[in-house]
Amino acid sequence: MAGASSADNCCRRWPHLRALARQSTATITVESADVAPSLPLATGLSLGGSYRPNESGSHHRRARPPRLPPHRCRQAKKMTAKDKQQEFIKAYLKPKLKEWGYQTSGQTWWKDKGDFFNVISLQNYSWNSKDSVDFRFNIGIALKATLKDERKKKATYSDLTVHLDEGTFLPDRINRKFGDNQGYSITDKTDLKEFLDALKADFETYILPGLEKPKSLEDCISYYGQFSFWGENLRRVIKEYNLVELS
């Protein structure tokens, strides 16, 4: 019909709204831009929300309650022993060894000392689980003359001529708070801060300063000579490659 209002047209297109349209054609105040402006609004019509009359008779859209982001609804994840090991490597070990001049690949670190490299390599034990992790550090020197890397730029665990572990440098390798004669131990109940404090004391008081003492191959012969098997092995390899003159 030519004279029909837009509200009448709306009611013919959507018959189920006719009753609502008859009840009221009051203006509805909408504060959201997601309501199509060309669609006539009738009292009680819901377009993505609910409407309630206010005291003046106009209608306002009732806002939905805010939804919390998913991460706000979940509890903090409990750290496993493996998580704690990865955290101390990332937060302490890597930056500390870099500070002391070590380069790294994976869980092996090396420092160029001229004719040899100082090497530190973390080794996990095969029986580890996510809630219990045992590990040790293989520590020693790799002679450049015997390196597998032809460029002589890096050393690996398999290049070691003198092969010790962290316990060799400690005053008491057996009675540790976080380990024993075989190395360090972390569980899901380990206090990470206390472990980091203990590891920091071991590395910065004993291990790293001990590795820094030899400055030359002659120094290495003298320093590592206190470890009978590895001292003899070092002398043998140095003699074989004629690296220095031995007395």
Backbone torsions as a table, in degrees:
resi	resn	phi	psi	omega
1	MET	NA	136.3	-172.3
2	ALA	-66.5	-35.1	-175.9
3	GLY	-92.0	4.2	-176.3
4	ALA	-68.7	142.5	178.1
5	SER	-76.4	164.6	177.9
6	SER	-62.8	-30.4	178.4
7	ALA	-65.9	-39.9	178.3
8	ASP	-64.1	-43.4	178.1
9	ASN	-59.2	-40.3	-179.9
10	CYS	-62.3	-42.2	-177.5
11	CYS	-68.0	-33.7	178.0
12	ARG	-70.1	-34.6	-179.3
13	ARG	-74.8	-34.2	179.5
14	TRP	-126.6	84.0	-174.0
15	PRO	-56.3	-31.2	-175.8
16	HIS	-70.1	-8.6	178.3
17	LEU	-95.4	-5.3	-174.8
18	ARG	-59.9	-43.0	-178.3
19	ALA	-64.3	-39.3	179.4
20	LEU	-66.6	-38.5	-179.3
21	ALA	-65.5	-35.1	179.8
22	ARG	-69.4	-32.3	-177.2
23	GLN	-66.3	-40.2	-176.9
24	SER	-164.3	143.8	171.2
25	THR	-120.9	27.7	-177.9
26	ALA	-61.7	147.7	178.1
27	THR	-67.9	137.2	179.6
28	ILE	-107.8	128.2	177.3
29	THR	-90.5	120.3	-177.3
30	VAL	-120.8	128.2	-177.8
31	GLU	-99.5	0.7	-178.7
32	SER	-106.3	141.9	-178.2
33	ALA	-82.7	1.5	-176.0
34	ASP	-89.5	5.3	177.2
35	VAL	-93.9	127.5	-177.8
36	ALA	-64.6	124.0	-175.4
37	PRO	-67.2	-21.7	-176.4
38	SER	-85.0	-6.8	-176.6
39	LEU	-94.4	118.8	178.3
40	PRO	-61.9	140.1	-177.6
41	LEU	-107.0	131.5	178.0
42	ALA	-113.3	155.3	-178.5
43	THR	-56.6	131.0	177.6
44	GLY	86.4	-6.9	-179.7
45	LEU	-72.7	126.4	-176.6
46	SER	-102.9	124.7	177.9
47	LEU	-125.4	71.7	179.8
48	GLY	86.4	14.9	177.3
49	GLY	-172.5	-168.6	176.5
50	SER	-123.5	153.6	-174.6
51	TYR	-121.8	138.5	177.1
52	ARG	-133.6	139.3	179.8
53	PRO	-69.8	143.0	172.7
54	ASN	-95.9	-173.4	-174.3
55	GLU	-65.2	-27.8	-177.8
56	SER	-84.4	-4.5	179.6
57	GLY	97.5	-15.9	176.4
58	SER	-79.1	166.4	-174.7
59	HIS	-117.5	140.1	179.3
60	HIS	-123.4	143.4	178.7
61	ARG	-74.9	129.4	178.8
62	ARG	-83.5	124.2	-177.1
63	ALA	-69.7	142.4	174.3
64	ARG	-72.0	149.1	175.5
65	PRO	-65.7	144.3	-179.0
66	PRO	-65.8	146.8	177.8
67	ARG	-100.1	135.6	177.4
68	LEU	-74.8	141.9	173.8
69	PRO	-58.6	150.0	-177.5
70	PRO	-53.8	-38.1	-176.5
71	HIS	-69.8	-18.5	178.5
72	ARG	-81.2	-16.3	-177.4
73	CYS	-92.8	-17.4	-176.9
74	ARG	-93.5	147.6	175.2
75	GLN	-76.3	155.0	179.5
76	ALA	-61.9	137.3	-179.1
77	LYS	-72.0	134.4	177.5
78	LYS	-75.1	133.7	-178.9
79	MET	-76.5	132.1	173.8
80	THR	-83.6	171.6	177.0
81	ALA	-60.5	-39.1	179.1
82	LYS	-65.6	-38.8	176.2
83	ASP	-59.2	-42.4	-178.0
84	LYS	-68.2	-37.2	176.9
85	GLN	-63.9	-46.2	179.1
86	GLN	-62.4	-35.5	-179.1
87	GLU	-67.7	-43.3	-178.8
88	PHE	-70.9	-30.1	176.0
89	ILE	-65.3	-45.6	-177.4
90	LYS	-72.2	-44.7	-172.6
91	ALA	-81.8	-29.3	-175.9
92	TYR	-122.2	-56.5	-167.9
93	LEU	-62.8	-51.4	-178.1
94	LYS	-60.3	-50.6	179.7
95	PRO	-65.9	-34.0	179.9
96	LYS	-67.8	-44.6	179.8
97	LEU	-68.2	-34.0	174.8
98	LYS	-63.0	-40.0	178.2
99	GLU	-60.8	-32.1	180.0
100	TRP	-89.0	5.5	173.8
101	GLY	94.9	16.0	-179.2
102	TYR	-91.8	143.2	169.8
103	GLN	-98.9	164.7	-174.6
104	THR	-142.7	152.0	170.2
105	SER	-147.3	115.4	-176.2
106	GLY	65.1	-122.2	-179.2
107	GLN	-113.8	31.4	175.8
108	THR	-124.2	136.4	179.6
109	TRP	-125.0	144.1	178.3
110	TRP	-143.0	152.0	179.7
111	LYS	-133.2	127.8	-178.6
112	ASP	-73.8	123.8	179.8
113	LYS	-118.3	15.9	179.5
114	GLY	106.2	-93.1	178.4
115	ASP	-87.9	-3.1	-178.2
116	PHE	-153.1	168.8	175.3
117	PHE	-117.5	140.6	162.0
118	ASN	-80.0	137.6	-176.8
119	VAL	-130.8	136.2	173.9
120	ILE	-130.1	124.9	-177.7
121	SER	-135.0	125.6	178.9
122	LEU	-82.7	129.2	179.8
123	GLN	-122.6	120.9	174.8
124	ASN	-87.6	149.0	177.5
125	TYR	-86.2	152.0	-172.4
126	SER	-68.7	-21.9	-176.1
127	TRP	-88.1	5.4	-176.8
128	ASN	-62.8	152.9	173.0
129	SER	-131.5	177.4	-177.9
130	LYS	-67.0	-24.3	-177.6
131	ASP	-103.0	-0.8	178.6
132	SER	-150.9	116.6	-176.0
133	VAL	-126.2	122.8	173.9
134	ASP	-112.4	139.6	-178.4
135	PHE	-157.9	165.6	177.5
136	ARG	-140.6	168.6	174.5
137	PHE	-113.6	120.7	171.5
138	ASN	-82.9	124.2	-172.2
139	ILE	-133.2	139.9	177.3
140	GLY	172.5	-154.7	180.0
141	ILE	-126.7	148.6	175.6
142	ALA	-122.3	122.8	179.5
143	LEU	-74.7	135.3	179.6
144	LYS	-61.5	-31.3	-178.8
145	ALA	-64.4	-20.4	-176.3
146	THR	-112.5	6.9	-176.6
147	LEU	-65.7	145.7	174.3
148	LYS	-76.8	-27.1	177.4
149	ASP	-73.6	113.3	-176.5
150	GLU	-64.4	-26.7	179.3
151	ARG	-79.3	-11.4	179.4
152	LYS	60.6	36.8	-176.3
153	LYS	-105.6	-16.3	-178.1
154	LYS	-148.5	155.5	178.5
155	ALA	-126.0	150.5	179.0
156	THR	-122.7	174.6	178.6
157	TYR	-56.6	-39.5	-177.0
158	SER	-74.1	-8.8	178.8
159	ASP	-87.7	-5.7	-172.3
160	LEU	-63.1	129.7	172.3
161	THR	-93.3	-37.3	170.9
162	VAL	-111.9	120.6	-171.7
163	HIS	-122.1	101.0	179.6
164	LEU	-117.1	-170.4	172.3
165	ASP	-136.4	176.3	-174.8
166	GLU	-62.7	-31.2	-179.0
167	GLY	-62.1	-25.7	179.3
168	THR	-61.6	-30.7	-176.0
169	PHE	-91.4	-11.5	-175.2
170	LEU	-88.8	149.7	178.8
171	PRO	-67.6	-28.4	178.2
172	ASP	-144.2	97.5	-176.0
173	ARG	-76.6	-18.5	-174.4
174	ILE	-89.3	-50.4	-174.0
175	ASN	-90.5	70.2	177.2
176	ARG	-100.5	153.1	177.8
177	LYS	-70.8	-34.0	-177.1
178	PHE	-122.1	53.9	177.3
179	GLY	158.4	-165.5	-179.3
180	ASP	-153.8	-157.0	-177.5
181	ASN	-61.2	-23.0	-177.4
182	GLN	-88.8	-11.9	-179.1
183	GLY	138.8	-154.6	-177.9
184	TYR	-95.5	155.7	177.9
185	SER	-135.7	136.3	175.4
186	ILE	-131.4	138.5	172.6
187	THR	-122.3	176.1	178.2
188	ASP	-67.2	-13.7	179.7
189	LYS	-99.4	-2.7	-179.6
190	THR	-64.8	133.2	174.0
191	ASP	-74.2	112.6	-173.6
192	LEU	-63.3	-39.4	180.0
193	LYS	-63.9	-43.1	179.2
194	GLU	-64.6	-39.5	177.9
195	PHE	-63.9	-44.2	179.7
196	LEU	-61.2	-39.4	178.4
197	ASP	-62.7	-42.1	-180.0
198	ALA	-67.7	-43.3	179.8
199	LEU	-64.7	-41.4	179.1
200	LYS	-59.9	-43.4	179.1
201	ALA	-63.1	-42.5	-179.8
202	ASP	-62.0	-47.8	-175.1
203	PHE	-73.5	-44.8	-172.2
204	GLU	-84.1	-19.8	179.3
205	THR	-96.4	-34.0	-171.9
206	TYR	-121.6	-56.2	-168.6
207	ILE	-67.9	-57.9	-177.4
208	LEU	-64.7	-44.3	175.7
209	PRO	-61.8	-35.4	178.3
210	GLY	-64.8	-41.8	179.0
211	LEU	-66.3	-26.1	-177.1
212	GLU	-79.8	-14.4	-175.0
213	LYS	-62.5	-48.7	178.7
214	PRO	-72.7	126.7	179.9
215	LYS	-107.0	-15.3	-176.9
216	SER	-144.9	173.6	177.1
217	LEU	-63.7	-36.3	176.4
218	GLU	-61.8	-40.9	177.4
219	ASP	-63.9	-38.9	179.3
220	CYS	-62.4	-42.7	179.4
221	ILE	-59.7	-42.8	-179.0
222	SER	-70.5	-47.4	-174.9
223	TYR	-68.9	-48.0	-176.0
224	TYR	-84.2	-2.5	175.4
225	GLY	-65.4	-19.8	178.4
226	GLN	-68.9	-17.2	177.4
227	PHE	-103.3	96.9	-165.8
228	SER	-47.4	-54.2	-175.5
229	PHE	-64.7	-51.4	-175.5
230	TRP	-73.0	-29.6	174.8
231	GLY	-64.4	-42.1	177.9
232	GLU	-68.1	-38.2	178.4
233	ASN	-63.7	-39.9	178.7
234	LEU	-62.9	-45.3	179.4
235	ARG	-62.1	-38.7	-179.2
236	ARG	-63.4	-47.3	-177.9
237	VAL	-67.4	-41.3	178.8
238	ILE	-60.9	-40.3	178.6
239	LYS	-68.5	-41.6	-179.1
240	GLU	-60.6	-40.5	-178.5
241	TYR	-93.7	2.4	178.1
242	ASN	53.3	49.2	-174.9
243	LEU	-82.0	-39.6	174.7
244	VAL	-143.2	159.7	178.1
245	GLU	-81.7	122.8	-177.9
246	LEU	-96.2	144.4	178.1
247	SER	-86.1	NA	NA
